[in-house]
Amino acid sequence: MGYIKSKALEEKGFVVLDSYNQELDPKEWLDIEYNDWKSSGDTRFAPLASAFGDIECNGFWNHKPPRTDKDGVWIDSQTAKAPNLTRRAQEPGANVGRCRVIELQPTPYGDCLYNLHQDDNNRLNPDGTGWVVRGFFNLTDDKDSYFVLRENRTDPSIEYRIALPAGAQLIVDTQRLWHAATHNGTEPRYCLITSWTSGPELDAYIEKYHGTDDVPNVEVPQEVLEHGYAEQARKDAARAAYYAAKGQQVKQAMSEA
């Protein structure tokens, strides 16, 4: 039967939406409660919706009963402090699973490449239902930072680099694409991340905000790219050696829980 997927994401696995005027919104992400939950880099997360409405960030399949990343429960103590962020996550009308704000400390390109991962959005997701993807709304003005997307974690021949000024909005099939952020600022980067279920509601939202995958790549000096490739290879080798010394085989497929 297959899953219901958005045609707009079919070719490249992502779309960029019209920019949002983030400057008009209060900085609600500074008031909500964060967990020291590590993902790709030095991160914390502040959940707005979770499996059972608790301030935690675990995958829905790690709860009892286990389920896919759908039907998240909004956390009253968080949404009361962040009504605008909650409204933006709910605007598409698509089913919401996890919804949270990420706080990412500065992350150079080489570390970003090492952090590239795929999400496990659709574990336990029944065939014939909507495929879970993720929306990323950049909250801080990170003009020198960019989101990195690859089809293959260690192959730079197809690499999309999406600029991250305040108000940048993109939707990504993060189970298909390897992804992480290069954050070149000196202060933390904040971004609202929402798990949405694909279907007519999300398709209409993408069309309303002129979603496109035809966007320019952020230009990065060749020496920075080369250093990043070398740094990723060095860290991968060190990781493999660490696990080999423990008699374990390293899993190259890194997955965000």
Secondary structure, 3 states (H helix, E strand, C coil): CCCECCHHHCCCCEEECCCCCHHHCCCHHHCCCCECCCCCCCEEEEEEEECCCCCCCCCHHHCCCCCCCCCCEECHHHHCCCHHHHHHHHCCCCCEEEEEEEEECCECHHHHHHHCEEECCCCCCCCCCECEEEEEEECCCEEEEEEEEECCCCCCCCEEEEEECCCCEEEECCCCCEEEEEECCCCCEEEEEEEEECCHHHHHHHHHCCCECCCCCCCCCHHHHHHHHHHHHHHHHHHHHHHHHCCCCCCCCCEEC
